[in-house]
Amino acid sequence: MVDNEDKRTQLPQSFSLDDFVYERLLSNNANRKVIFVLGRCFNLPAIVILEKIAFTEEQFSGTDDKSTILKNSSLEKIMENDIYQNNFCRVDSDLNKLKATIIYPATEKHISKYTEQKIYVLKETPELYKSVTLPCLEKEQFNCDWVYNILEHRQEVDRIVIEDLSPDVGFMLLPDLKWDGVTDETMYVTAIIMNRSIKSIRDLRESHLPLLENIKSKCLAAIKDKYGVNSNEVRAYFHYQPSYYHLHVHFNYLKYDAPGIFCDKAHLLDTVIDNIKMVPNYYEKATLSFTVRENDKLYDAYKSIAEE
């Protein structure tokens, strides 16, 4: 995606990171073992996200010597004290892959999103949503063409876990971009609804309960069937504010501390359903708090209101 909506550029099939020219580090998350780097590819801005992949049980219990980390490693001692010893452990390169996500061409919005910056909590009343948030997001939100490509079967068809093509209660469930699709311990899939008129939980009403119930029941069943994860081991939630304004539901393994699972951003699917059952227009009337980055246009808009 680029700022000019009519312009589309894709990386060539032969692309490698040798074609990436480093410019600067955007951020480095030591907890998640992920780094965000800005550079250029073929004279256009690009972001490369490198993430260390979680261990799997199979890497330790495999019957093949090549698939077992402990049988293909060397130790370099750092320190030793009584019964404790620290080492650097070097393993076979096949067992030490990085997940690489590439955004190309990257827009200023992408660069801002992944740049390390201060974060603030905003309190959004229904009135502020209508007068400040909604106009801002309609102007500044990310392009959703990639979502429509999925819904129209133009892209990622082979990644669809389950789909319901009903225009009212339908959705598609796919592995999330943040998941490598292989490591069970970090299982992360996302349900994208077919209805394009619902931007976020703010738009949800009583009439949407069949949609939410359909997503919940079918997605949890599909996750159990495909990945072997029980429904009571799955975290199902919305983000508010979301990263893109086409309603979608996140599903991930409770063992995995996925980004965006904390109370300043995540709203559990079950809680959203229960709130709407109690008050049909709950999310139209509720005051919702959320976090925003310092360089976000939405923060500037709220800051301007506070200064008036």
C-alpha positions in Angstrom: 0.0 0.0 0.0 1.2 3.5 -0.8 -0.3 6.9 0.0 -1.5 7.2 -3.6 -4.4 4.9 -3.7 -4.2 4.3 -7.4 -0.5 3.1 -7.3 0.3 -0.5 -6.6 3.8 -2.0 -6.5 4.9 -5.5 -5.6 8.2 -7.0 -4.9 9.6 -9.3 -7.6 9.4 -13.0 -7.1 13.2 -13.1 -7.0 13.4 -10.6 -4.1 15.9 -11.3 -1.3 17.0 -9.2 1.7 20.2 -8.4 -0.3 18.0 -5.9 -2.2 17.1 -4.1 1.1 19.1 -1.0 1.8 19.1 -0.2 5.5 18.2 3.4 6.6 17.3 3.2 10.3 16.0 1.2 13.2 12.3 1.9 14.0 12.0 -0.1 17.2 13.4 -3.1 19.0 11.1 -5.1 21.3 13.3 -7.2 23.6 10.3 -9.0 25.2 8.8 -10.2 21.9 12.3 -10.8 20.3 11.2 -8.7 17.3 12.9 -5.8 15.5 11.5 -3.3 13.0 13.8 -1.8 10.4 13.2 0.9 7.8 15.0 0.9 4.5 14.5 1.0 0.7 13.9 -1.6 -1.9 14.2 -0.6 -5.6 14.1 3.0 -4.5 10.9 2.7 -2.5 10.5 2.7 1.3 10.2 -0.7 2.9 9.9 -2.1 6.4 11.4 -5.4 7.4 10.1 -7.0 10.6 12.3 -9.8 12.0 11.1 -12.0 14.8 12.6 -15.0 16.5 10.3 -18.0 16.3 9.2 -19.8 19.5 10.5 -23.2 20.3 8.3 -26.3 19.6 8.2 -29.6 21.5 9.1 -31.4 18.3 12.4 -29.6 18.2 13.4 -31.5 21.4 11.5 -34.8 21.0 12.1 -35.5 17.3 13.5 -39.0 16.4 15.6 -37.5 13.6 18.9 -36.2 14.8 18.6 -33.2 12.5 15.3 -32.2 14.0 16.5 -32.2 17.6 18.1 -29.0 18.9 20.1 -30.6 21.8 21.8 -33.1 19.5 23.0 -30.4 17.1 24.3 -27.7 19.4 27.6 -26.3 20.8 28.0 -24.4 24.0 30.2 -21.4 24.8 30.4 -20.8 28.5 29.6 -17.3 29.9 29.9 -18.0 33.6 29.6 -20.7 36.2 28.9 -20.5 39.9 28.2 -23.7 42.0 25.3 -25.5 40.3 24.5 -22.7 37.9 26.1 -22.2 34.5 25.2 -19.8 31.7 26.2 -20.5 28.1 25.6 -19.3 24.6 24.1 -22.2 22.7 24.7 -22.4 18.9 22.3 -24.7 17.0 21.9 -25.8 13.4 20.7 -22.9 11.2 17.6 -24.9 10.1 16.5 -24.8 13.7 17.1 -21.1 14.2 15.0 -19.5 11.5 13.6 -16.0 11.7 10.1 -14.9 10.6 10.5 -12.0 8.2 7.5 -9.8 7.4 8.0 -7.2 4.6 5.8 -4.2 4.1 6.4 -2.7 0.6 6.0 0.0 -0.3 5.7 1.3 3.2 3.7 4.5 3.8 4.3 7.2 6.4 1.5 5.6 8.4 3.3 2.3 8.5 6.6 4.0 9.5 4.8 5.9 12.3 3.0 2.7 13.5 6.3 0.8 13.9 8.4 3.7 15.3 9.1 3.6 19.0 7.3 6.5 20.7 5.3 7.5 23.8 1.9 6.0 24.3 -1.1 7.7 26.0 -4.5 6.7 27.2 -7.5 8.5 25.7 -11.0 8.4 27.1 -13.6 8.4 24.2 -17.2 9.4 25.0 -19.9 8.7 22.4 -19.8 12.4 21.5 -16.0 12.4 21.0 -16.3 9.3 18.9 -18.7 11.1 16.5 -17.0 14.5 16.5 -13.3 13.5 16.7 -12.5 9.8 16.3 -14.7 9.0 13.4 -13.8 11.9 11.2 -10.1 11.3 11.9 -10.1 7.6 11.2 -12.1 8.1 8.0 -9.3 10.4 6.8 -6.3 8.6 8.2 -7.1 4.9 8.3 -5.1 2.3 6.5 -6.3 1.1 3.1 -8.4 -2.1 3.4 -7.9 -3.3 -0.2 -5.9 -6.3 1.1 -8.9 -7.3 3.2 -11.2 -7.1 0.2 -8.7 -9.2 -1.8 -9.2 -11.9 0.8 -13.0 -11.6 0.9 -13.2 -11.7 -2.9 -10.9 -14.8 -3.1 -8.2 -12.8 -5.0 -5.5 -13.5 -2.5 -4.6 -16.0 0.3 -7.3 -18.5 -0.8 -5.0 -21.4 0.2 -4.7 -20.0 3.8 -8.4 -20.0 4.6 -9.2 -22.2 7.5 -13.0 -21.9 7.3 -15.4 -19.5 5.6 -19.1 -18.6 5.7 -20.0 -16.5 2.7 -23.3 -15.3 4.1 -23.5 -11.4 3.7 -25.0 -11.0 7.1 -23.3 -13.5 9.4 -20.4 -14.6 7.2 -16.7 -14.4 7.8 -13.3 -15.9 6.7 -10.9 -17.3 9.3 -7.2 -17.2 8.3 -3.8 -17.3 10.1 -2.8 -13.9 11.3 0.1 -12.1 9.7 1.9 -12.2 13.0 1.9 -16.0 13.1 4.3 -18.2 11.1 1.5 -20.7 10.6 3.6 -23.5 11.9 4.4 -23.1 15.6 1.4 -24.4 17.5 2.4 -22.7 20.7 1.9 -19.3 19.1 -1.3 -20.1 17.2 -3.0 -16.9 16.1 -5.8 -16.7 13.6 -8.2 -13.9 12.6 -11.8 -13.9 11.5 -12.7 -11.2 9.0 -16.4 -10.5 8.5 -18.0 -10.4 5.1 -20.1 -7.2 6.0 -18.0 -4.2 5.0 -20.2 -1.7 6.8 -19.0 -2.5 10.4 -15.7 -0.8 11.2 -15.2 -1.6 14.8 -17.0 -2.6 18.0 -18.5 0.9 18.1 -20.8 -0.2 15.2 -22.1 -3.3 16.9 -25.8 -3.5 17.8 -28.3 -6.2 18.9 -28.9 -7.1 15.2 -25.3 -8.2 15.0 -25.5 -10.9 17.7 -26.2 -13.7 15.2 -23.0 -12.7 13.4 -20.9 -12.7 16.7 -22.4 -16.0 17.8 -21.8 -17.6 14.4 -18.1 -16.4 14.5 -17.6 -17.7 18.0 -19.1 -21.2 17.5 -17.7 -22.0 14.0 -14.2 -20.5 14.6 -13.7 -22.3 17.9 -14.8 -25.6 16.3 -12.5 -25.0 13.4 -9.5 -24.2 15.7 -10.2 -27.4 17.7 -10.4 -29.4 14.5 -7.3 -28.0 12.7 -5.0 -27.1 15.5 -6.2 -29.3 18.4 -6.7 -26.3 20.8 -9.8 -26.5 23.0 -12.2 -23.6 23.2 -11.3 -23.0 26.8 -7.7 -22.5 25.8 -8.4 -19.9 23.2 -8.4 -16.1 23.7 -11.0 -14.5 21.4 -11.2 -10.7 21.3 -11.5 -7.4 19.4 -9.0 -4.6 19.4 -10.1 -1.0 20.1 -8.8 1.0 18.4 -8.2 -1.6 15.7 -5.2 -1.5 13.3 -7.6 -1.5 10.4 -11.3 -0.5 10.3 -13.1 -3.6 9.0 -14.4 -5.6 11.9 -12.3 -8.7 12.7 -11.9 -11.0 15.7 -8.6 -12.2 17.0 -8.2 -15.8 18.2 -4.9 -17.0 19.8 -3.6 -19.7 22.2 -3.8 -18.7 25.8 -0.2 -19.9 26.2 0.9 -17.2 23.8 1.3 -13.6 25.1 0.3 -12.1 21.8 0.7 -8.3 21.2 -2.4 -6.3 22.1 -4.0 -8.7 24.6 -4.1 -6.3 27.5 -7.0 -4.3 28.9 -6.0 -1.0 27.2 -6.7 -2.6 23.8 -8.5 -6.0 24.0 -12.2 -6.6 24.4 -13.2 -10.2 24.9 -15.7 -11.6 22.3 -17.8 -13.1 25.1 -17.9 -9.8 27.0 -18.9 -7.9 23.9 -21.7 -10.4 23.3 -22.9 -10.2 26.9 -22.8 -6.4 26.9 -25.0 -6.2 23.8 -27.4 -8.7 25.3 -27.8 -6.5 28.4 -27.9 -3.2 26.5 -28.7 -3.5 22.7 -26.8 -0.3 21.8 -24.1 -0.7 24.5 -21.2 0.2 22.2 -23.0 3.3 20.9 -23.5 4.6 24.4 -20.4 3.4 26.2 -17.3 5.5 27.0 -14.3 3.5 25.8 -10.7 4.1 26.8 -7.8 3.1 24.5 -4.1 3.8 24.0 -2.7 5.9 21.2 0.8 6.7 20.0 2.3 10.1 20.2 2.7 10.5 16.5 -0.8 9.3 15.7 -3.1 11.9 14.1 -5.8 10.8 16.5 -3.7 11.9 19.4 -3.2 15.3 17.8 -6.9 15.6 17.3 -7.7 14.8 21.0 -4.9 17.1 22.1 -6.3 19.9 20.2 -9.7 19.4 21.8 -8.1 19.4 25.3 -6.3 22.7 24.6 -9.5 24.5 23.5 
